[in-house]
Every structure is written in C-alpha cells, then in structure tokens.
Amino acid sequence: LHHPLRYLVMSFRTVFIMSDTYFYTLIGSKLGWLNIGVPQLPLIFGFVMFLLAVNIRERETDDFQPDGKTKGLIAVLCACSVMLTLLVMALNWTPLYNNYISGVQGRYFLPLLVPAIWLFRTRIVQVDGSIRKYILLFEGTANILILVYLFTNTMI
C-alpha cells in the first residue's frame, strides 16, 4: 500500500502473464486449481456463441445500444473491480518476493461477465433472431460432448 506505482506495475505484469489462464478459467476450463480441465477449443466456440447470442436482434427496431459514455463507465467499473481483486490477492496471498500477483483465478471475474454483456453488444455484429435455435442447438450439443469427454477421461 505504500508503493502504489509498484502495485500498478505488478498488476499489469500479472494480467499480461496470466491473461490466457484467466480467460480460459473464466469461461469454464477450470474453476479451481485442482479441477478437471475442459479442452480449450469447445470453450472458444462457446464464447463465440455467447458473443453472437448477446447481439441477437429479434426485430429490425430492436436496437437497444448503450452509448459510448455508458460503455466507458462500465469498462472503468470493470477495470476497478479487477484492480481491487488483484489488490486483495496481493495483500493476502502473494509473497513479498514475487514480482507478480499469485492466487488470482478466472472464477473471481465471473460476476464481471454480466456487465461485460453490454460492452460486447455492438452495431457491427447484428444477429437475426432466427439463429437463436441454432445457437441453442450448438451450445446444447457442445455441453453434452464436454460431459461425455469429462466422463470418459476421468471415470473410465
């Protein structure tokens, strides 16, 4: 707490080093250190389906879009939440000799997915409402395949 600039550098270093781990654990690869891992390819496809589902427009007039000021506020609040999460883990979990913050997991950022929905909603990507059934079909199939994969690799 006496060296805020050092903390900022440490936070940016941590996010840079661990960003892929945070992303994959955020979208479901592992929700803890000792959990069974899920392959990354279905998770990436699931995340793309999530982005498409966020941008579904039922009608041509259904174009609710947060303005730039609202998106900026949401982004700042999400960044502050990430920085506070890193601060808590730096104070409670990280040894003094580390040059990065240890102990942070992607599951700590799960509540930030809800406001991030508004950040991902854009006019550039517009998905027709009729594709909803295909997104649900793909997500359901992917979930079943992942369950079969996990069962066959851990139970058998």
C-alpha positions as CSV (number, residue, x, y, z in Angstrom):
1,L,0.0,0.0,0.0
2,H,3.0,2.3,0.5
3,H,4.1,1.8,-3.2
4,P,1.0,2.3,-5.4
5,L,3.1,2.6,-8.6
6,R,4.8,-0.7,-7.8
7,Y,1.4,-2.3,-7.3
8,L,0.2,-1.0,-10.7
9,V,3.3,-2.4,-12.5
10,M,2.8,-5.7,-10.6
11,S,-0.9,-5.8,-11.6
12,F,-0.2,-5.1,-15.3
13,R,2.6,-7.7,-15.3
14,T,0.2,-10.2,-13.7
15,V,-2.6,-9.6,-16.2
16,F,-0.1,-9.8,-19.1
17,I,1.4,-13.1,-17.9
18,M,-1.8,-14.7,-16.8
19,S,-4.4,-13.3,-19.2
20,D,-4.8,-16.6,-21.2
21,T,-5.3,-18.5,-17.9
22,Y,-7.8,-16.0,-16.6
23,F,-9.7,-16.2,-19.9
24,Y,-9.9,-19.9,-20.1
25,T,-10.8,-20.3,-16.4
26,L,-13.4,-17.5,-16.7
27,I,-15.3,-19.3,-19.5
28,G,-15.2,-22.7,-17.8
29,S,-11.9,-24.5,-18.4
30,K,-11.1,-24.9,-14.7
31,L,-12.9,-23.1,-11.9
32,G,-10.2,-24.0,-9.4
33,W,-6.7,-25.2,-9.3
34,L,-7.4,-28.9,-8.9
35,N,-10.5,-29.3,-11.1
36,I,-10.7,-31.4,-14.3
37,G,-9.7,-29.4,-17.4
38,V,-12.0,-29.0,-20.3
39,P,-10.5,-28.7,-23.8
40,Q,-10.0,-25.2,-25.0
41,L,-11.5,-25.5,-28.5
42,P,-15.1,-26.1,-27.4
43,L,-14.7,-23.2,-24.9
44,I,-13.6,-20.8,-27.6
45,F,-16.5,-21.8,-29.8
46,G,-18.8,-21.4,-26.8
47,F,-17.5,-17.9,-26.2
48,V,-18.1,-17.0,-29.8
49,M,-21.7,-18.3,-29.5
50,F,-22.0,-16.2,-26.4
51,L,-20.9,-13.1,-28.4
52,L,-23.4,-14.0,-31.1
53,A,-26.2,-14.5,-28.5
54,V,-25.6,-11.1,-27.0
55,N,-26.0,-9.4,-30.3
56,I,-29.3,-11.1,-31.3
57,R,-31.9,-8.7,-32.7
58,E,-35.5,-10.0,-32.7
59,R,-36.8,-7.3,-34.9
60,E,-35.2,-4.5,-37.0
61,T,-36.4,-2.0,-34.4
62,D,-34.8,-3.9,-31.6
63,D,-31.6,-1.9,-31.5
64,F,-31.1,-1.1,-27.8
65,Q,-27.5,0.0,-27.7
66,P,-25.7,1.6,-24.8
67,D,-24.0,4.8,-25.8
68,G,-20.2,5.4,-25.5
69,K,-20.4,7.2,-22.2
70,T,-22.3,4.2,-20.6
71,K,-19.9,1.7,-22.1
72,G,-17.0,3.8,-20.8
73,L,-18.4,3.8,-17.3
74,I,-19.0,0.1,-17.4
75,A,-15.4,-0.5,-18.6
76,V,-14.0,1.7,-15.9
77,L,-16.1,-0.1,-13.2
78,C,-15.0,-3.5,-14.5
79,A,-11.3,-2.4,-14.5
80,C,-11.7,-1.1,-11.0
81,S,-13.2,-4.4,-9.9
82,V,-10.3,-6.3,-11.5
83,M,-7.7,-4.0,-9.8
84,L,-9.4,-4.4,-6.4
85,T,-9.5,-8.2,-6.9
86,L,-5.8,-8.1,-7.7
87,L,-5.2,-5.9,-4.6
88,V,-6.9,-8.3,-2.3
89,M,-4.9,-11.2,-3.6
90,A,-1.7,-9.2,-3.5
91,L,-2.3,-8.4,0.2
92,N,-3.5,-11.8,1.3
93,W,-1.9,-14.4,-0.9
94,T,1.2,-13.1,-2.7
95,P,4.6,-13.5,-1.0
96,L,6.7,-10.3,-0.7
97,Y,9.4,-11.5,-3.0
98,N,7.1,-12.2,-6.0
99,N,7.1,-9.7,-8.9
100,Y,3.6,-10.8,-9.9
101,I,0.4,-11.4,-8.0
102,S,-0.3,-15.0,-7.3
103,G,-3.5,-16.8,-6.3
104,V,-5.9,-15.0,-8.7
105,Q,-8.2,-17.3,-10.6
106,G,-10.5,-16.6,-13.5
107,R,-13.6,-17.5,-11.5
108,Y,-13.1,-14.4,-9.4
109,F,-14.1,-12.4,-12.5
110,L,-17.3,-14.3,-13.2
111,P,-19.5,-11.5,-11.9
112,L,-18.0,-9.2,-14.4
113,L,-19.5,-11.2,-17.3
114,V,-22.9,-9.7,-16.6
115,P,-21.8,-6.0,-17.2
116,A,-19.5,-7.1,-19.9
117,I,-22.5,-8.2,-21.9
118,W,-23.2,-4.5,-22.6
119,L,-19.6,-4.0,-23.7
120,F,-19.9,-6.8,-26.3
121,R,-23.2,-5.5,-27.7
122,T,-22.4,-3.6,-30.8
123,R,-23.9,-2.4,-34.0
124,I,-21.2,-4.0,-36.1
125,V,-22.3,-7.6,-35.2
126,Q,-26.1,-8.0,-35.7
127,V,-27.5,-11.5,-35.5
128,D,-31.0,-12.2,-36.7
129,G,-33.4,-13.7,-34.1
130,S,-34.0,-16.8,-36.2
131,I,-30.5,-18.0,-35.4
132,R,-31.3,-18.4,-31.8
133,K,-32.4,-22.1,-32.2
134,Y,-29.0,-22.9,-33.9
135,I,-27.1,-21.3,-31.1
136,L,-29.1,-23.2,-28.5
137,L,-28.6,-26.4,-30.5
138,F,-24.8,-25.9,-30.8
139,E,-24.5,-25.0,-27.1
140,G,-26.5,-28.0,-26.0
141,T,-24.5,-30.3,-28.2
142,A,-21.2,-28.9,-27.0
143,N,-22.3,-29.3,-23.4
144,I,-23.2,-33.0,-24.0
145,L,-19.9,-33.6,-25.8
146,I,-18.0,-32.0,-23.0
147,L,-19.8,-34.1,-20.4
148,V,-19.0,-37.2,-22.4
149,Y,-15.4,-36.2,-22.7
150,L,-15.1,-35.5,-19.0
151,F,-16.8,-38.7,-18.1
152,T,-14.7,-40.9,-20.4
153,N,-11.4,-39.2,-19.3
154,T,-12.0,-39.2,-15.6
155,M,-14.4,-42.0,-14.7
156,I,-13.3,-44.8,-17.1
